[in-house]
Amino acid sequence: MSTRLRIGVISSGPAEFSTIHAACTDAGHHPIAYFYGRSLRSGGPNLDDAGEMTASILDAVPEGMDLLLPGSVEGLALALESYQPDLLIVFGFAWKLPPRVLAIPPLGVLNVHVSMLPKYRGPAPLLWAIRNGDSRSGITVHRMDNDFDTGNILAQQDGIPLADDMSWASYCTDAMPVVYDLLRTSLDRAVAGDAGEPQDDSAASYAGFMEPEFSFIDWSGSARTIHDQVRTHRFMRSPDRPVARVGDRWLCVRRTSLEPADGLLVTCGDGKPLWITESERTKPPKEGE
């Protein structure tokens, strides 16, 4: 097999596609098709912003590059079989790839995961890092296997800052150069047939999607915990969450401050103050929500 690899790319946004494309082409490889993950599961409904995201990805697609939007694992497998990639790179794709798909590229499937694996395995590592008040995160490139985020590690780096008022765009400013460097290292190892290093399962933690109760603020919690809950929802761009009862009002809380600021002062369960600096009135949640 030539060391100039034919590479398929599955991802979720223009910054991710552009970074992977640059890492591949600068290493002398040939991306042959982009696949956009437009739903959270195979056969599931489109993401709310799938149309908007597809348009933004199209602006980043190089001339002549195919962009496919598979709706099911079966469709993805058929497309990949037709393109015959040597290697597949995945970044920000929620579906669990079955053995049939993992076996298509002879050199396997690499995944970019935004944590220092084995910490925060699962679909929402950044959300849990913000929720837990972590000041920094890491990125790992690993081989995909039959489970979520458990495959051998090819490259990883810690130390990416998680700012208090962080968005995906601001995170990408720090993260994408790291992704580029890690992919360059990982591509060299993949070409050499390097299996990578096994993960330490005893140190693993899981980062699943947020539970429904996380949409509601409980003032008996600590000020830090509630502040990070609000930060997490803001990063998620939740349209109407989290909500809280303050006196006789229900509010959708957009932004809070641990330091004195203009806004509504609330004393939390640990006795510490929290200032609600951005909010809007909302209706009381219905029973069972």
C-alpha positions as CSV (number, residue, x, y, z in Angstrom):
1,M,0.0,0.0,0.0
2,S,1.3,3.5,-0.8
3,T,2.0,5.7,2.1
4,R,-0.2,8.4,0.5
5,L,-3.4,7.4,2.2
6,R,-6.9,7.8,0.9
7,I,-8.8,9.1,3.9
8,G,-12.5,9.5,4.7
9,V,-13.5,12.2,7.2
10,I,-16.6,12.1,9.5
11,S,-17.1,15.2,11.5
12,S,-19.6,17.8,12.7
13,G,-18.5,21.3,11.8
14,P,-16.3,23.4,9.5
15,A,-13.4,24.0,12.0
16,E,-13.2,20.2,12.6
17,F,-13.2,19.4,8.8
18,S,-10.7,22.1,8.0
19,T,-8.3,21.0,10.7
20,I,-8.4,17.3,9.7
21,H,-8.1,18.2,6.0
22,A,-5.0,20.4,6.7
23,A,-3.4,17.7,8.8
24,C,-4.0,15.0,6.1
25,T,-2.9,17.1,3.1
26,D,0.2,18.6,4.9
27,A,1.3,15.0,5.6
28,G,0.9,14.1,2.0
29,H,-2.4,12.2,2.2
30,H,-5.6,12.5,0.2
31,P,-9.0,13.2,1.9
32,I,-11.5,11.6,-0.5
33,A,-14.9,12.5,1.1
34,Y,-16.5,14.3,4.0
35,F,-19.4,12.8,6.0
36,Y,-21.4,15.1,8.2
37,G,-23.0,13.6,11.3
38,R,-26.4,15.3,11.1
39,S,-28.2,13.3,13.9
40,L,-27.3,12.0,17.3
41,R,-28.1,8.4,16.3
42,S,-28.4,6.3,13.2
43,G,-31.9,6.7,11.8
44,G,-32.7,9.5,14.2
45,P,-34.0,13.0,13.6
46,N,-31.8,15.7,12.3
47,L,-30.1,18.0,14.8
48,D,-31.9,21.3,15.2
49,D,-29.1,23.1,13.5
50,A,-28.3,20.5,10.9
51,G,-29.3,22.7,8.0
52,E,-27.3,25.7,9.2
53,M,-24.3,23.5,10.0
54,T,-24.5,21.9,6.5
55,A,-24.4,25.3,4.9
56,S,-21.3,26.3,7.0
57,I,-19.5,23.1,6.2
58,L,-20.2,23.6,2.5
59,D,-18.3,26.9,2.7
60,A,-15.3,25.0,4.0
61,V,-15.4,22.1,1.6
62,P,-12.5,22.2,-0.9
63,E,-13.5,22.2,-4.6
64,G,-14.3,18.8,-5.9
65,M,-14.7,17.3,-2.5
66,D,-17.9,15.1,-1.9
67,L,-20.0,16.0,1.1
68,L,-22.4,13.2,2.2
69,L,-25.0,13.3,4.9
70,P,-25.7,9.7,5.8
71,G,-29.0,9.0,7.6
72,S,-28.1,5.5,8.9
73,V,-25.2,3.3,9.6
74,E,-26.2,1.2,6.6
75,G,-26.0,4.1,4.3
76,L,-22.7,5.2,5.8
77,A,-21.3,1.7,5.3
78,L,-22.3,1.5,1.7
79,A,-20.8,4.9,0.9
80,L,-17.5,4.0,2.6
81,E,-17.3,0.7,0.8
82,S,-17.7,2.6,-2.5
83,Y,-14.9,5.1,-1.7
84,Q,-12.5,2.4,-0.4
85,P,-10.6,4.6,2.1
86,D,-7.3,3.4,3.6
87,L,-8.1,5.2,6.8
88,L,-11.1,6.9,8.4
89,I,-10.8,9.9,10.8
90,V,-13.8,10.8,13.1
91,F,-14.2,13.9,15.1
92,G,-17.5,14.8,16.9
93,F,-19.7,11.9,15.6
94,A,-22.2,10.5,18.1
95,W,-23.0,7.2,16.4
96,K,-21.5,4.0,17.6
97,L,-19.8,2.5,14.5
98,P,-20.4,-1.3,14.2
99,P,-17.7,-3.8,13.3
100,R,-18.8,-3.8,9.7
101,V,-17.8,-0.1,9.4
102,L,-14.7,-0.3,11.5
103,A,-13.4,-3.1,9.2
104,I,-13.8,-1.1,6.0
105,P,-10.5,0.9,6.0
106,P,-7.5,-1.4,6.1
107,L,-5.6,0.9,8.5
108,G,-8.6,1.3,10.8
109,V,-10.5,4.2,12.2
110,L,-9.0,7.1,14.3
111,N,-11.1,9.2,16.6
112,V,-10.4,12.7,18.0
113,H,-11.8,12.9,21.5
114,V,-11.8,16.2,23.5
115,S,-10.5,14.8,26.8
116,M,-7.5,13.1,28.2
117,L,-8.7,9.5,27.8
118,P,-9.6,7.4,29.7
119,K,-11.1,10.4,31.5
120,Y,-14.5,11.4,30.2
121,R,-15.2,8.6,27.8
122,G,-18.6,9.1,26.1
123,P,-20.4,11.7,24.0
124,A,-20.2,14.8,26.2
125,P,-16.6,15.2,27.5
126,L,-16.5,19.0,27.3
127,L,-19.9,19.4,28.9
128,W,-18.7,17.4,31.9
129,A,-15.4,19.2,32.1
130,I,-17.3,22.5,32.3
131,R,-19.9,21.1,34.7
132,N,-17.2,19.8,37.0
133,G,-15.4,23.2,37.0
134,D,-12.2,21.9,35.3
135,S,-9.9,24.7,34.4
136,R,-8.4,22.9,31.4
137,S,-9.0,19.9,29.2
138,G,-7.1,17.6,26.9
139,I,-7.4,16.0,23.4
140,T,-6.7,12.4,22.5
141,V,-6.4,10.7,19.1
142,H,-7.1,7.0,19.6
143,R,-8.0,4.0,17.5
144,M,-11.7,3.1,17.5
145,D,-12.8,-0.3,18.6
146,N,-16.1,-2.0,19.4
147,D,-16.8,0.2,22.5
148,F,-17.0,4.0,23.1
149,D,-13.6,5.7,23.4
150,T,-11.8,2.6,24.7
151,G,-9.3,2.0,21.8
152,N,-5.5,2.4,22.0
153,I,-4.1,5.9,22.2
154,L,-1.9,7.2,19.4
155,A,-1.4,10.8,20.7
156,Q,-2.8,13.1,23.4
157,Q,-2.1,16.5,25.0
158,D,-3.4,18.2,28.1
159,G,-3.6,21.9,29.0
160,I,-6.2,23.4,26.8
161,P,-7.8,26.2,28.9
162,L,-11.5,26.2,29.6
163,A,-12.4,29.9,30.0
164,D,-15.2,30.9,32.4
165,D,-17.2,32.3,29.5
166,M,-16.4,29.7,26.8
167,S,-18.0,29.0,23.5
168,W,-17.2,26.3,21.0
169,A,-15.6,29.0,18.7
170,S,-13.4,30.3,21.5
171,Y,-12.4,26.7,22.5
172,C,-11.5,26.0,18.9
173,T,-9.0,28.8,18.8
174,D,-6.9,26.9,21.4
175,A,-7.9,23.4,20.5
176,M,-7.6,23.1,16.7
177,P,-3.8,23.7,16.5
178,V,-3.4,20.9,19.1
179,V,-5.7,18.6,17.1
180,Y,-3.6,19.3,14.0
181,D,-0.4,18.4,15.7
182,L,-1.8,15.2,17.3
183,L,-3.3,14.1,13.9
184,R,0.1,14.6,12.2
185,T,1.7,12.3,14.9
186,S,-1.2,9.8,14.7
187,L,-1.1,9.6,10.9
188,D,2.6,8.8,11.0
189,R,2.0,6.0,13.5
190,A,-1.0,4.7,11.5
191,V,1.2,4.5,8.3
192,A,3.8,2.6,10.3
193,G,1.2,0.1,11.5
194,D,1.6,1.2,15.1
195,A,-1.1,-0.2,17.4
196,G,-0.8,2.6,20.0
197,E,-0.9,2.3,23.8
198,P,-3.8,0.6,25.7
199,Q,-5.9,2.8,28.0
200,D,-5.9,2.3,31.7
201,D,-9.5,1.1,32.3
202,S,-9.2,1.5,36.1
203,A,-8.8,5.3,35.6
204,A,-11.8,5.6,33.2
205,S,-14.8,7.9,33.8
206,Y,-17.9,8.3,31.6
207,A,-19.3,11.6,30.2
208,G,-22.9,10.9,29.1
209,F,-25.5,13.4,28.0
210,M,-27.0,15.7,30.7
211,E,-29.8,14.3,32.7
212,P,-33.3,16.1,32.6
213,E,-32.9,17.3,36.2
214,F,-29.8,19.3,35.2
215,S,-32.1,21.7,33.4
216,F,-33.4,23.0,36.8
217,I,-31.4,25.0,39.3
218,D,-31.5,23.8,42.9
219,W,-30.4,26.7,45.2
220,S,-29.4,24.2,47.9
221,G,-26.3,23.5,45.8
222,S,-23.1,25.4,46.1
223,A,-22.5,28.7,44.3
224,R,-19.7,27.1,42.3
225,T,-21.8,24.1,41.2
226,I,-24.7,26.3,40.1
227,H,-22.4,28.7,38.3
228,D,-20.9,25.8,36.4
229,Q,-24.4,24.5,35.6
230,V,-25.3,27.8,34.0
231,R,-21.9,27.8,32.1
232,T,-22.6,24.3,30.8
233,H,-26.0,25.3,29.4
234,R,-24.6,28.4,27.8
235,F,-21.9,26.3,26.1
236,M,-24.7,24.0,24.9
237,R,-26.6,27.0,23.6
238,S,-29.7,25.7,25.4
239,P,-32.6,27.9,24.3
240,D,-34.6,27.9,27.5
241,R,-32.5,26.2,30.2
242,P,-31.6,26.2,33.0
243,V,-34.6,27.5,34.9
244,A,-34.9,28.5,38.5
245,R,-37.4,29.9,40.9
246,V,-36.4,33.1,42.5
247,G,-39.0,34.3,45.0
248,D,-42.3,34.2,43.1
249,R,-40.7,34.3,39.7
250,W,-39.4,31.7,37.3
251,L,-36.3,32.7,35.4
252,C,-34.3,31.2,32.5
253,V,-30.8,31.9,33.8
254,R,-28.3,32.8,31.1
255,R,-25.3,34.1,33.0
256,T,-24.1,34.2,36.6
257,S,-21.1,35.6,38.5
258,L,-19.2,34.4,41.5
259,E,-17.9,37.9,42.0
260,P,-20.0,41.0,42.9
261,A,-21.8,42.2,39.8
262,D,-24.9,44.1,38.7
263,G,-27.8,41.7,38.9
264,L,-30.0,39.7,41.2
265,L,-28.2,38.3,44.3
266,V,-29.0,34.8,45.5
267,T,-27.5,33.0,48.5
268,C,-26.8,29.4,47.7
269,G,-26.8,26.3,49.8
270,D,-23.1,26.7,50.9
271,G,-23.9,30.2,52.2
272,K,-22.0,31.9,49.4
273,P,-23.5,34.5,47.1
274,L,-24.2,34.2,43.4
275,W,-25.2,37.1,41.1
276,I,-27.6,36.4,38.3
277,T,-26.4,38.9,35.7
278,E,-28.5,37.8,32.7
279,S,-31.9,36.1,32.7
280,E,-35.4,36.3,31.4
281,R,-38.8,35.6,32.8
282,T,-40.2,32.2,31.9
283,K,-43.3,30.1,32.6
284,P,-43.2,27.6,35.5
285,P,-42.2,24.1,34.3
286,K,-45.1,21.7,33.8
287,E,-45.5,18.8,36.2
288,G,-43.2,16.0,35.2
289,E,-40.8,18.1,33.2
